[in-house]
């Protein structure tokens, strides 16, 4: 069977993946040196208080930004941090966070310099990215870049998108059911500034 064809077992990593395995070993060893029980504690059931809905951007590492260890925050990421109720991946993550993990805080976190936001500003396209970003296209047309806006730029759209996603999440049936059942969940809208590493609140908690 040819190398790389379906079903081939590759036993030797290339230089790039090999470097990642080496970094993984060094990271695991450093964790154990500081805390010998670190990984054994993680084997148990996860009980995070927080659910982070963020962008897939590689410059925005969720747990690192807020200095939390693995197991302390449940994370879902997609392009431009959208809370699309009928997206199966998002819906499954939200349901698991609310009904199984029983999180107390859900944060929708955008970031300045978001490629998804910029793509929405550049115009609509009939492809996977364009269809996914359709909520932001509408937001840009109707609010940020409309006649009443004095900040028709990417930062304004990033903030408006976060606020819009919080509003969308607030009427999501999973959240509504949890609130009706007495589950105390607070929704937050934040934006992350890559330039200085700081988080900023975009809208009041719900």
C-alpha positions as CSV (number, residue, x, y, z in Angstrom):
1,X,0.0,0.0,0.0
2,X,1.4,3.4,-0.9
3,X,2.5,5.7,1.9
4,X,-0.3,8.1,2.8
5,X,-3.0,6.1,1.1
6,X,-6.2,5.2,3.1
7,X,-5.5,2.5,5.7
8,X,-1.7,3.1,5.8
9,X,-0.2,3.0,9.3
10,X,2.4,5.7,9.6
11,X,4.9,4.9,12.4
12,X,7.2,7.8,12.1
13,X,6.1,11.4,12.6
14,X,7.4,14.2,10.5
15,X,9.5,16.9,11.9
16,X,6.6,19.3,12.6
17,X,4.5,16.8,14.5
18,X,7.5,15.3,16.2
19,X,8.3,18.7,17.6
20,X,4.7,18.9,19.0
21,X,5.1,15.5,20.7
22,X,8.3,16.6,22.3
23,X,6.7,19.8,23.5
24,X,3.8,17.8,24.9
25,X,6.2,15.6,26.9
26,X,8.1,18.6,28.3
27,X,4.8,20.2,29.2
28,X,3.5,17.1,31.0
29,X,6.7,16.6,32.9
30,X,6.7,20.3,34.0
31,X,3.2,19.9,35.3
32,X,4.0,16.8,37.3
33,X,7.1,18.4,38.7
34,X,5.1,21.3,40.2
35,X,2.0,19.2,41.1
36,X,2.5,15.4,41.1
37,X,-1.3,14.7,41.3
38,X,-2.2,17.2,38.5
39,X,-3.2,14.6,35.9
40,X,-4.7,12.1,38.3
41,X,-7.1,14.7,39.5
42,X,-8.2,15.4,35.9
43,X,-9.2,11.8,35.4
44,X,-12.3,12.4,37.5
45,X,-15.5,14.0,36.3
46,X,-15.0,17.5,35.1
47,X,-17.0,20.2,37.0
48,X,-16.2,23.5,35.4
49,X,-18.2,26.6,36.4
50,X,-17.5,28.3,33.1
51,X,-18.4,27.8,29.5
52,X,-16.4,29.8,27.0
53,X,-17.8,30.4,23.5
54,X,-14.9,31.9,21.5
55,X,-13.4,32.2,18.1
56,X,-11.3,29.5,16.5
57,X,-8.4,32.0,16.0
58,X,-5.1,30.4,17.2
59,X,-4.1,33.6,18.9
60,X,-6.9,33.4,21.4
61,X,-6.2,30.4,23.8
62,X,-9.3,30.4,26.1
63,X,-7.9,28.9,29.3
64,X,-4.6,30.6,29.0
65,X,-6.1,34.1,28.7
66,X,-7.9,33.7,32.1
67,X,-5.1,31.6,33.7
68,X,-7.2,28.5,34.3
69,X,-6.0,24.9,34.3
70,X,-7.5,22.1,32.2
71,X,-10.8,21.0,33.7
72,X,-11.8,24.4,35.0
73,X,-13.5,25.7,31.8
74,X,-15.6,24.0,29.1
75,X,-14.8,25.5,25.7
76,X,-16.5,25.7,22.3
77,X,-14.9,27.6,19.5
78,X,-16.0,28.5,16.0
79,X,-15.2,31.1,13.4
80,X,-16.3,34.5,14.7
81,X,-17.7,33.1,18.0
82,X,-21.3,32.6,16.8
83,X,-24.1,31.2,19.0
84,X,-26.0,29.5,16.1
85,X,-28.9,27.6,17.7
86,X,-29.4,25.2,14.8
87,X,-25.7,24.4,14.4
88,X,-25.4,20.8,15.7
89,X,-21.9,21.2,17.1
90,X,-22.8,24.4,19.0
91,X,-26.1,23.0,20.2
92,X,-24.5,19.8,21.6
93,X,-21.8,21.8,23.4
94,X,-24.4,24.2,24.9
95,X,-26.7,21.4,26.0
96,X,-23.8,19.5,27.6
97,X,-22.5,22.6,29.4
98,X,-25.9,23.5,30.8
99,X,-27.6,20.2,31.5
100,X,-24.7,17.9,32.3
101,X,-21.9,20.2,33.6
102,X,-24.4,22.7,35.1
103,X,-22.1,25.7,34.4
104,X,-22.9,29.0,36.2
105,X,-21.3,31.4,33.7
106,X,-21.3,31.4,29.9
107,X,-19.0,33.9,28.2
108,X,-19.2,34.8,24.5
109,X,-15.8,36.2,23.7
110,X,-14.8,37.9,20.5
111,X,-11.5,39.5,19.7
112,X,-10.2,42.5,17.8
113,X,-8.5,41.6,14.5
114,X,-11.0,38.7,13.9
115,X,-10.6,37.3,10.4
116,X,-14.3,36.2,10.3
117,X,-15.5,39.7,11.1
118,X,-13.2,41.2,8.4
119,X,-14.5,38.6,5.9
120,X,-18.1,39.7,6.7
121,X,-17.1,43.3,6.0
122,X,-15.5,42.3,2.7
123,X,-18.7,41.0,1.2
124,X,-21.0,38.0,1.0
125,X,-19.8,34.8,-0.6
126,X,-21.8,31.7,-1.5
127,X,-19.5,29.2,0.2
128,X,-19.2,27.6,3.6
129,X,-17.5,30.6,5.2
130,X,-20.0,33.0,3.6
131,X,-23.0,31.1,4.7
132,X,-21.6,30.7,8.2
133,X,-21.0,34.4,8.5
134,X,-24.4,35.4,7.3
135,X,-25.5,36.7,10.7
136,X,-22.6,39.1,10.8
137,X,-23.2,40.2,7.2
138,X,-26.7,41.3,8.3
139,X,-25.4,43.0,11.4
140,X,-22.9,44.9,9.4
141,X,-25.5,46.1,6.9
142,X,-28.2,47.0,9.4
143,X,-26.4,48.4,12.4
144,X,-22.6,48.9,12.3
145,X,-22.4,50.3,8.8
146,X,-25.9,51.8,8.7
147,X,-26.7,55.6,8.6
148,X,-26.8,55.9,12.4
149,X,-23.3,54.5,12.9
150,X,-20.2,56.6,13.4
151,X,-17.9,53.5,13.8
152,X,-18.3,51.5,10.7
153,X,-15.1,49.5,11.3
154,X,-14.0,46.1,12.3
155,X,-13.7,46.8,16.1
156,X,-17.3,48.1,16.2
157,X,-18.5,45.1,14.3
158,X,-16.6,42.8,16.6
159,X,-18.3,44.3,19.7
160,X,-21.7,44.4,18.0
161,X,-21.4,40.8,17.1
162,X,-20.6,39.8,20.7
163,X,-23.6,41.7,22.0
164,X,-25.8,40.2,19.3
165,X,-24.7,36.7,20.2
166,X,-25.4,37.2,23.9
167,X,-28.9,38.4,22.9
168,X,-29.3,35.3,20.7
169,X,-28.1,33.0,23.4
170,X,-30.6,34.5,25.9
171,X,-33.5,33.3,23.9
172,X,-32.0,29.9,23.1
173,X,-34.4,27.2,24.2
174,X,-31.7,25.4,26.2
175,X,-31.0,28.6,28.2
176,X,-34.7,29.4,28.6
177,X,-35.4,26.0,29.9
178,X,-32.6,26.2,32.4
179,X,-33.7,29.6,33.6
180,X,-37.3,28.4,33.9
181,X,-36.1,25.4,35.9
182,X,-34.2,27.7,38.4
183,X,-30.7,27.1,37.1
184,X,-28.7,30.2,37.9
185,X,-26.7,31.0,34.7
186,X,-25.2,34.4,33.8
187,X,-24.4,35.3,30.2
188,X,-21.4,37.5,29.5
189,X,-20.2,39.4,26.4
190,X,-16.5,40.1,26.3
191,X,-13.9,41.1,23.7
192,X,-10.2,40.2,23.8
193,X,-7.6,42.6,22.6
194,X,-4.7,40.6,21.1
195,X,-2.5,43.7,21.2
196,X,-2.3,43.9,25.0
197,X,-3.8,40.5,26.2
198,X,-6.7,42.1,28.1
199,X,-10.4,41.3,28.2
200,X,-13.1,44.0,28.0
201,X,-16.8,43.8,28.8
202,X,-19.0,44.6,25.8
203,X,-22.4,44.4,27.4
204,X,-24.0,44.1,30.8
205,X,-24.3,40.5,32.1
206,X,-27.6,38.8,31.5
